[in-house]
Amino acid sequence: MLANCYWPSYNSYTMSGKQLAVETHPLHQLWLKLSSELASVFDAHYVCATIASEITAQTSAMSVVGIRDLQQPHYNVWICRPDGELMQQRWPVAKASFEPILEAGCSIRLKKLEQSVTELINSELWILPKEDLLAVPFPYLSSYSQITPPGVLCLIDADNKWSLDNRYLDDLSRSMTVYLDRAFLRLRVDQQAVEFDVLSDIGNKLTSTLSMDNVFQQLSGTIRRTLHVESLSVGLSEAHTGDIVFVEQLLGSQFDNLAQIRVKRGQGIAGWVAEHGEPVIVNDTYADKRFYAGSDRRSGFKTNSMLCIPLQVEQQTIGVLQAINRQYGEFTNHDLQLLQAIGGPLAAAIENARLHTDVVAEKQRVETLFASMSDGVLTITKEGLITRANEAFGALLLNSASSLSGEPAATAVRLKEGNLDGFIATVLDIDEEHAQMIADLLRDDGSFVPVLISGAPIWKEKGKASEIILTFSDLSQVREVERMREDLFQAVAHELRTPLATILMYARLLREGKARDKEKAARFLGVIERESDRLQRMVRRMMQLARQEASELQRSPQAVYLSPMLEELLPPLADQAVEKGLLFRQKIEPNLPPVLGEREQLEEIFGNLVVNAIKFTPAGSVSISATANEDHVIIEVSDKGIGIPQEALPNLFKRFYRTQTAVERGIAGTGLGLYMVKRNVENYNGTITVSSSEDEGTTFTVTFPVYQE
C-alpha cells in the first residue's frame, strides 16, 4: 500500500533572517527516515514506537505517542527519553489527560504553569514536562480519518526552534495518520478473519450437537470473549404462556439461589424483542422505558448496556439472545452483526436439540409401552420378517423374544389352523380398518394357547406400508372365566334345584293332606323353612357379590371386638362339625384388641372359612385360633381335610373358581365364598394367606391391624 504523505508546500524556511533549505530541516530528515522504516509496516504498535524513537533521535527531546486502545478503557503510550530509552505504558483514560490536545484539533504549545492545565498537574502526561510541551492530535482532522482511534504526539520541553512554525508538526500528524490507518485497516481485517473463524467454528459446533447443555456451553466462553461482554444469556419462549424463561446455566453465580428468571410476554427489552422480532441496541438500559429491572433487584447484578436479538426458526421466534454489559465502549452495529451471525445457528441448534429431546422421550415412551404391555407384540416388515418382539410374546411362545429378530413371522408364529401370511395380507389391505382373528398359537413345548391376533399397518406414505404391528392377546383367562361361569350356572342350578324340589315336594304333601297329625305337619314345615333359609342365604350371597362389584360396601369406622363375636359365632358351627363326626377345637384369646370393620362382614369372613373347613373335611378335625400382638390380630382356621392342589392355589380367590378336586368329589359350591372373603378382608386393610397340602389339610391365616383410637 502506497503511503500518501503530506509534505510542506513551501521551498524555504526563514529563521533569524537567514535562508534555510527545507531539505536540511531536521523534520525533513525525520520524514525521510519514517518513510523508509514504515513503508512496509502494518503494525500500529510498531508505527507508534518508531515515531517516538525517531522524533527523539532527530530533536533530542522527550517524545510521547499515545493512542486509544480499541477494546480497553486506556491509552497505549510510548515514551522515548532523550538518551534513547523507549518505554511502553498503559494510561487509564481518566488519568492520561489528553483532552486539551484532542479538543484543540491542531498542534499547540501548552505551558505547565498555565491556568488551563494547572488542574491536570497530577495526571500521567503533565508530570513529565518541566516547563511546557508541544503537542498535536491525530487523526489530524476528524473528517479525515474514521479508522485510527484518537491519539496524541507530544514533544516534552522541546527546544524553542520547534515552536517557530507548527506546520511541520501538523504535517507529521497527517503522515502518522496515513501509516496508522494502514495498520488499523490491517488489524481490522485480521480481527474480521478471527471473528469469521470463531463464528465458523461455533457454527460447526452448534450444528454438530443435539445436546442442549452442549449448545449453551458454547456461549459461555469464546463467543463472550469475542464480543467483549460481561455475560451472555438466552431466554426461551414458553409455548403455553409466551413468557421468556432464561437458561439458568448461563446466568452466573449471582442467580444460583434465586427462583427461575422469567419475564412475561412483552415485558422488558427481552419481551419486546421476542414480541416484535426485531433486534435492539441499548447502551443505557436504565434510560430505556422498556427495561425491566426486577431481575437486577433480585440478584444484585446491574445491567448497564444490552444487545438483544430474536432467535428465530422459520419466521417463528423461539427466544432471545442477549449480550450484556460491553466491557469497554458502547455496543455498535458491528457487534449486532456478530451477534446475529451467531443467532441463526444458535436458534437452529436449540430447535434441533428440542426436537431431539422430544424424539428421545417419545422413543422411550414407546419402548416402555412396548416392553410393559401384557399382550405379545410383534413388528414385522411388509416382507414378513420380524424386526421386534416384546417379552410378553416370548412368554406366550415359552421362548426368548430376542431370538426372534430377523426370523420370518410365518415360521415363528405357528397356528393350529390357518397361517399368518393370509392374515398379513388382510392387514395390508387398505380397505380393512381392523384386522383380527382368533387362533390357537403353538408353543415351543408343543402346547397350544388361544390368542386374539390384531394387526395394523404403519404407513410410510399413503398406500405404502413400511411395517406391520401384530398384537397377541392371551385368551386363556377369558376361556377360564367362561368355564367358571358355566360351572357357576351349573352349581347355582344344582344348588337351587335341590332346595326347590324339597320345598315343592313337602308343600304338595301338605296340600294332599299327607301330614295327618300336627307333629308330621310341623316336621314338613321345618323342612320347608330350612330349605327356604338355604335359598335365602344363596340369594344374599349373590346380592353381596353384586354390591361388592358395584363398590357399594364402604369401610365402617366402627371398632369391632373379635372375642365376644367369635364366642357367639362358633358354637352353632361346632355343633355342625360334631354332627358330621369331626373334632372341633377353638382357642380364642380373651380380650382381643379391636379391629376396624363391620360385624356382619367379619362374621361372614370367619363363618365362611369355618364352614368350608367342615365341608372339605370328610374325617378328622377342624380348629380355629385367635391371637394378638402389639399391631395385629391373627386368626387361623385349619382342617385335616382333602387339601388343595398346588396348581390351584394361585386361582383360589378368583370369582367362580372351584378346584377340580371339589368338582370330582361332588362337593357343592358356587366358587364365590373365598372370593368374597378376600374382598372383605382387604376392604378393612387385612391380609389373608393359605397353605395347603393335598390330602393333608389346609390352613387359612387372616391378619387385621389393631384399631387405634
Rosetta blueprint (number, residue, H / E / L):
1 M L
2 L L
3 A L
4 N L
5 C L
6 Y L
7 W L
8 P L
9 S L
10 Y L
11 N L
12 S E
13 Y E
14 T E
15 M E
16 S L
17 G L
18 K E
19 Q E
20 L E
21 A E
22 V H
23 E H
24 T H
25 H L
26 P H
27 L H
28 H H
29 Q H
30 L H
31 W H
32 L H
33 K H
34 L H
35 S H
36 S H
37 E H
38 L H
39 A L
40 S L
41 V L
42 F L
43 D L
44 A H
45 H H
46 Y H
47 V H
48 C H
49 A H
50 T H
51 I H
52 A H
53 S H
54 E H
55 I H
56 T H
57 A H
58 Q H
59 T H
60 S L
61 A L
62 M E
63 S E
64 V E
65 V E
66 G E
67 I E
68 R E
69 D L
70 L L
71 Q L
72 Q L
73 P L
74 H E
75 Y E
76 N E
77 V E
78 W E
79 I E
80 C E
81 R L
82 P L
83 D L
84 G L
85 E L
86 L E
87 M E
88 Q E
89 Q E
90 R E
91 W E
92 P E
93 V H
94 A H
95 K H
96 A H
97 S L
98 F L
99 E H
100 P H
101 I H
102 L H
103 E H
104 A H
105 G L
106 C L
107 S L
108 I E
109 R E
110 L E
111 K E
112 K L
113 L L
114 E L
115 Q H
116 S H
117 V H
118 T H
119 E L
120 L L
121 I L
122 N L
123 S L
124 E L
125 L L
126 W L
127 I L
128 L L
129 P L
130 K L
131 E L
132 D E
133 L E
134 L E
135 A E
136 V E
137 P E
138 F E
139 P L
140 Y L
141 L L
142 S L
143 S L
144 Y L
145 S L
146 Q L
147 I L
148 T L
149 P L
150 P L
151 G E
152 V E
153 L E
154 C E
155 L E
156 I E
157 D L
158 A L
159 D L
160 N H
161 K H
162 W H
163 S H
164 L L
165 D L
166 N L
167 R H
168 Y H
169 L H
170 D H
171 D H
172 L H
173 S H
174 R H
175 S H
176 M H
177 T H
178 V H
179 Y H
180 L H
181 D H
182 R H
183 A H
184 F H
185 L H
186 R H
187 L H
188 R H
189 V H
190 D H
191 Q H
192 Q H
193 A H
194 V H
195 E H
196 F H
197 D H
198 V H
199 L H
200 S H
201 D H
202 I H
203 G H
204 N H
205 K H
206 L H
207 T H
208 S L
209 T L
210 L L
211 S L
212 M H
213 D H
214 N H
215 V H
216 F H
217 Q H
218 Q L
219 L L
220 S L
221 G L
222 T H
223 I H
224 R H
225 R H
226 T H
227 L H
228 H L
229 V E
230 E E
231 S E
232 L E
233 S E
234 V E
235 G E
236 L E
237 S E
238 E L
239 A L
240 H L
241 T L
242 G L
243 D L
244 I E
245 V E
246 F E
247 V L
248 E H
249 Q H
250 L H
251 L L
252 G L
253 S H
254 Q H
255 F H
256 D L
257 N L
258 L L
259 A L
260 Q L
261 I L
262 R E
263 V E
264 K L
265 R L
266 G L
267 Q L
268 G H
269 I H
270 A H
271 G H
272 W H
273 V H
274 A H
275 E H
276 H H
277 G L
278 E L
279 P L
280 V E
281 I E
282 V E
283 N L
284 D L
285 T H
286 Y H
287 A H
288 D L
289 K L
290 R L
291 F L
292 Y L
293 A L
294 G H
295 S H
296 D H
297 R H
298 R H
299 S H
300 G L
301 F L
302 K L
303 T L
304 N L
305 S L
306 M E
307 L E
308 C E
309 I E
310 P E
311 L E
312 Q E
313 V E
314 E L
315 Q L
316 Q E
317 T E
318 I E
319 G E
320 V E
321 L E
322 Q E
323 A E
324 I E
325 N E
326 R E
327 Q L
328 Y L
329 G L
330 E L
331 F L
332 T L
333 N H
334 H H
335 D H
336 L H
337 Q H
338 L H
339 L H
340 Q H
341 A H
342 I H
343 G H
344 G H
345 P H
346 L H
347 A H
348 A H
349 A H
350 I H
351 E H
352 N H
353 A H
354 R H
355 L H
356 H H
357 T H
358 D H
359 V H
360 V H
361 A H
362 E H
363 K H
364 Q H
365 R H
366 V H
367 E H
368 T H
369 L H
370 F H
371 A H
372 S H
373 M L
374 S L
375 D L
376 G E
377 V E
378 L E
379 T E
380 I E
381 T E
382 K L
383 E L
384 G L
385 L E
386 I E
387 T E
388 R E
389 A E
390 N L
391 E H
392 A H
393 F H
394 G H
395 A H
396 L H
397 L H
398 L L
399 N L
400 S L
401 A H
402 S H
403 S H
404 L H
405 S L
406 G L
407 E L
408 P E
409 A H
410 A H
411 T H
412 A H
413 V L
414 R L
415 L E
416 K L
417 E L
418 G L
419 N L
420 L H
421 D H
422 G H
423 F H
424 I H
425 A H
426 T H
427 V H
428 L H
429 D L
430 I L
431 D L
432 E L
433 E L
434 H L
435 A E
436 Q E
437 M E
438 I E
439 A E
440 D E
441 L E
442 L E
443 R L
444 D L
445 D L
446 G L
447 S L
448 F E
449 V E
450 P E
451 V E
452 L E
453 I E
454 S E
455 G E
456 A E
457 P E
458 I E
459 W E
460 K E
461 E E
462 K L
463 G L
464 K E
465 A E
466 S E
467 E E
468 I E
469 I E
470 L E
471 T E
472 F E
473 S E
474 D E
475 L L
476 S H
477 Q H
478 V H
479 R H
480 E H
481 V H
482 E H
483 R H
484 M H
485 R H
486 E H
487 D H
488 L H
489 F H
490 Q H
491 A H
492 V H
493 A H
494 H H
495 E H
496 L H
497 R H
498 T H
499 P H
500 L H
501 A H
502 T H
503 I H
504 L H
505 M H
506 Y H
507 A H
508 R H
509 L H
510 L H
511 R H
512 E L
513 G L
514 K L
515 A L
516 R L
517 D L
518 K H
519 E H
520 K H
521 A H
522 A H
523 R H
524 F H
525 L H
526 G H
527 V H
528 I H
529 E H
530 R H
531 E H
532 S H
533 D H
534 R H
535 L H
536 Q H
537 R H
538 M H
539 V H
540 R H
541 R H
542 M H
543 M H
544 Q H
545 L H
546 A H
547 R H
548 Q H
549 E H
550 A L
551 S L
552 E L
553 L L
554 Q L
555 R L
556 S L
557 P L
558 Q L
559 A E
560 V E
561 Y L
562 L H
563 S H
564 P H
565 M H
566 L H
567 E H
568 E H
569 L H
570 L H
571 P H
572 P H
573 L H
574 A H
575 D H
576 Q H
577 A H
578 V H
579 E H
580 K L
581 G L
582 L L
583 L E
584 F E
585 R E
586 Q E
587 K E
588 I E
589 E L
590 P L
591 N L
592 L L
593 P L
594 P L
595 V E
596 L E
597 G L
598 E L
599 R H
600 E H
601 Q H
602 L H
603 E H
604 E H
605 I H
606 F H
607 G H
608 N H
609 L H
610 V H
611 V H
612 N H
613 A H
614 I H
615 K H
616 F L
617 T L
618 P L
619 A L
620 G L
621 S E
622 V E
623 S E
624 I E
625 S E
626 A E
627 T E
628 A E
629 N L
630 E L
631 D L
632 H E
633 V E
634 I E
635 I E
636 E E
637 V E
638 S E
639 D E
640 K L
641 G L
642 I L
643 G L
644 I L
645 P L
646 Q H
647 E H
648 A H
649 L H
650 P H
651 N H
652 L L
653 F L
654 K L
655 R L
656 F L
657 Y L
658 R L
659 T L
660 Q H
661 T H
662 A H
663 V H
664 E H
665 R L
666 G L
667 I L
668 A L
669 G L
670 T L
671 G L
672 L L
673 G H
674 L H
675 Y H
676 M H
677 V H
678 K H
679 R H
680 N H
681 V H
682 E H
683 N H
684 Y L
685 N L
686 G L
687 T E
688 I E
689 T E
690 V E
691 S E
692 S E
693 S E
694 E L
695 D L
696 E L
697 G E
698 T E
699 T E
700 F E
701 T E
702 V E
703 T E
704 F E
705 P E
706 V E
707 Y L
708 Q L
709 E L
